[in-house]
Every structure is written in C-alpha cells, then in structure tokens.
C-alpha cells in the first residue's frame, strides 16, 4: 500500500503541480498572443490638401458604422490601433473640404497605410447653417432652399462692407438712398420687407424703414446665409420676403493675429486688426476696423464727399461640461458722412453721424443627448443725427435726430426623441424704444412670439418640416404664420426642396405716428401717420431642384412666388398733406438658375440667372428698382499650388422701367434705363502662410449713368494681409 503521507512523495507531487500550472499559463499566454495577432490590425496614413499637398490638421478619420477613429495631427498624420480583422469603409471629413471614402481590408498583425488628398468643397455642402431652421444643420440636409456666401468668396471680392458682398448675387440689386445709405431689393422685394440678422440677432438703426448694409464691415464676416421667401414662421416681423443672416468670424484653435490694409482710388484707406486665442477653456477674439474714403454718390442730387468709420468688437466664450457654452459678444461703431445735395436750385451741406452699440449673451447647453437648450439676450442701441444747412441762407440748419434701441430675448429648445423625429420650439420677446422729431412723443413697441416646428424623417431620403408662429405686437392684432417644407434626396444625386408659408411686416413708427412738416422752402407740405394701418402680409414659397454630378457640376433651379397684400403706400388725403394707406397688392414670381462647374482642380466657374416678374394692381407704385433679367459669371483660376488666384466677375442687368415723381404734383412718369454690364477683377498672391497681396478693380469698363446709376465709375484698390498663427 502506498503511503501518501510520505513527505518525499508530497514534495515531489507539489513540484509537479507547479510545473503543470506554469505549463498551462505558458500555453494560455501563447494562445492569447496568437489570438491578438490574428484578430487585430493597424490603419495609419496622411490627409493632405490636393492643391498644394499641405497637411490638414484635426481632420476626422473614422471607420463607418463603428466607434473607431482618430484625428490628424499638425502634420496631417493619423493612426487607428487595434482594428478588428475585417472589411470597412474608411471615411475622412474636414470642414470646408469634400469628404473622402476608401475601402479597407484589415488583416491580422498588419499595418495598412493610406494617403487622402482632399479637395475644397466648392459647393459648401458640408457647411453648417442655422437660418433656414433656427438650428444647426449641414447645408446639404436643409429642406429649405438656402444660399451661402463663403469666406473665400468674400475675400476674393475685396469687399469693404455687406453691400459690396451682396451686389453680385442672383436676384439681388443694391441701391443708394437719399442720404447715402445702401440697401437692397431681393427677388424684387424692397429691403424694408427683408429681415437682416447679425449672428441670429436683429439690429436697430433703420433709415426709411431699411437697414443700411454699408454699416456692416466685411472684415468681420465669416459667411452669409440667405433664405428667400416668407420666413415669419420662425422669425416673425419683417421676414416677408426673406432672411439674410450675417455670421461673424469665430474663434481660432490656437493663438492668431491678423492685420489687413487697403488703399485705392477715390481716396480709399482702410485697415483692420484682429487677434484671437484660447486659454484654459476660455476662447476670445477682438477686432478693430477703420475706414476713410472720399468721393461717392448716393443719387443724382447727392455727392458724398467723405465717409469715415471706426469700430471695435469682440467675443468671449467659456465652455464647461457642467454649465455648457456661454458666449458674450459686443460691438461699438461710429460712422460719419459729409455730403452735398442739390435740391430745387439750391445747395446744402449735410453731415450724418451714427453711433451704434450691440451686445448679446448666448448660452447653449446639452441637457441630455436628446435635449438641447439655447438662450440669447441682446441689446442694440443706435443714435443717428442728420444736419442739413442751406448755403447762402440765413435759415438755421435743420437737424433730425433718431434714437432707436432694442432689448430682447430669444430661446430655442430642441428635442430629438427618435432618430426620425425632432421637435423645436421657443419664445422670443423684444422691447423697442424709438424717438425722433417727426413723432409727437417717444414710442415703445413690444413684440412677443411663440414658435414651434416638427421635423419628420420616417421615410428614407424624405425630410418633412411643419412649423408655425404666433406674434403679438403693441397696438396691433396678433398674427399667425405657418410654414411647411420638405426635401427628397434621390440616390443618383438629385435633391428636390419645396416650402410654402406666410410672412408679415408691422407698420413702422413713422408710418403709424409721424407728424412733421417737410423742410421745403415755399411748400407747406406735411406728413402725418396713420394709426389704423394693418400689418402687410405675404403668402408664398419656392420649389428647388439641385443636381450634383460626380462632385464636379452642381445645378440649382428654383421657382418662386410671393403674393403681398395690404401693402403700405403713400397717398395724399388732402392738398399739401401726405400719409400712408393699406391698399396695394402685388405678386412677385420668377425663376433662379445657378450652375457651378469644377472641371479642373484649379478652375471653378459659376453661372447664375434670375428672372423676376412683378404683377401689381396699381402700376404707379414704384417697383422699378430691379431689372427683370439679371445674370452673373464668376471665374476663379488658381496657379502655382494655389499661391496665385484670379477672380473675374461679370454682372448683367437688363433694361428696366424707372418711375419718376415729377414736380410738386407728385404724379409719376416712366422712363427707360438701358441694359448694362459691370466687370470686376481681383488677383491674390500668397507669398507665404503669413503674407498675401490683393490687387483688384471694380466696374473695369467704367460704366456710369448720371441719372439712374451706377454713379461711380472704375475703382482700383490694393490690399495687404498678414497672419500669424501658433498652436
């Protein structure tokens, strides 16, 4: 019988057990190691700009349908470790560039390397926009026809202000006012019926019920979003014919200093300096701007002798996982204009001064993965004084002073309970104080609006939006504005977008409450308001077809119609007295075509055409500021790896009718303005990443029309820009 209690045997048994355990561990470790090398691989590579092979940092590289991915470093390199064996789609995205996808098969223990060369997204389909739905969406996913003016286009043009940027857009006509201001017509609609926003916030300081486009500096603009057609379902008052939203420049990823200087004919001198950075979760940017230019012309009777502008603006943003994002914005601007006017055989010297202050506080917070909150408080204050002194006259100078300020609040709540369902709703409030010598007393108007919209995506490739808003304005009846829109995305590159809705514009303070004599010697004319005026109303929409072929050719065709009722017009209730009345109706309809070609990496072409027809009950209402046919050609040619760039723009305006008020009777007569072209050319040379030179000219053919404009001929300018960036 064996004795298992024998110490020697027990010792031997323990030793064997240890050996067996070690052997098991070694075998298991070997299997694990073998399993690892068989189950995983590595993907690496570079992401470059196709035009000059420069690296694209912070590009997103990921495997479609998985959570695996990486961002490129400052050299454009990326690496994705521990990728399970299998077949994938590797996708690269970068803001402002077209996305790229490559098929990849991962083998065990291997590293696969790729090189992506991205091309700039000339069609801007990956650009995030907010105006069409009041929420952030990619341009290619927006169900409402939206036009985008990119940073590149703004810089190519060498524009000084917003009016310069918009003047060659299809369907937009820029006109000069009697006091030298610049405003627009869009698809035939006067700018008093177009809502202008800056960073989603309305601005004060309208002149003759219109925002002055020349008071928004081009240097601070990042991009512009344009939505044509009734937009009151989201924005309420003034959005009868469309919305223009100016988005200012944001924050840089690192420390950045930039300086721009321009000089040109007509005594043009301007400069801009900005810096931005980031420190411990705090982003900041600051910008100062100065402009001085000489001779200009606002109309046949007005010569603008000098314009001076200076402004400063800044932003601070704090981002926290607990509080969310908090952003404070502020701007101060002063404008001064000296002009000479000729009226009824006499000359007058005029001086206009404008001081504008704007500030806003924006809070964004993702409460949950499905619920987002955005709150905006804003205050805008505008003081304008206009002084006119008759030469060789003992009469004292006439002085007109206007104080206009708006205090307001906006909110957006976005809830996404399902991938196929999204809800948006919010509340807006504003209080507007207005004081002017033309009114008997300071007036206050309060506006309250509630809106909601629902987005449905239950059917593949079909997006449907339904929204509405109710507005109540002081002394006016409430107004309900519905809108519906939809987009269907066909798999072969065709998108169809359509929208239909209502818009309205409340009568202005001047139209409601004015009571003043017109300063015309020997003519006892008087203008009185009509407190019984109703809001103007519009009903309309558009249908757009967009086709993208091989990322090379983009064709957009949009049909539009907008019917206006209860339009406010001037009328004469008795001799020497003028007032306002709701009588007019008009229908604006037409078609807009834009075609963009990207046939070569260094040549891009844009062709656009707009036809606008206006049918109206009263032919003597002055809808004569637009040409029924307009067209534009834009060519951009790049050389030497994008270091040298030429931009040629040609605008065509067809013959149009001009309605003229004749004599003291106020009767209208018609005249014809002949068709004409305007040609601009800009050349940009990049010496390095830090320094670039821009040379250009506007109205190169020197076309002038002393009666109806354009009043200014050829203008030449030169600009120098320097940029310093540090991560």
PyMOL commands that set and color helices and strands:
alter all, ss='L'
color gray80, all
select helices_A, chain A and resi 7-39+139-141+151-157+162-166+191-193+213-215+232-235+509-513
alter helices_A, ss='H'
color red, helices_A
select strands_A, chain A and resi 40-49+60-63+69-71+77-84+86-93+100-106+111-118+128-129+137-138+147-149+172-176+182-186+189-190+195-198+201-202+221-228+242-248+255-264+268-279+282-293+296-299+302-320+324-343+346-366+371-390+398-418+421-436+443-456+462-473+479-489+494-505+515-517+526-528+536-549+553-574+577-600+603-616+629-639+644-653+656-662+667-673+676-686+691-698+715-726
alter strands_A, ss='S'
color yellow, strands_A
deselect
rebuild
show_as cartoon
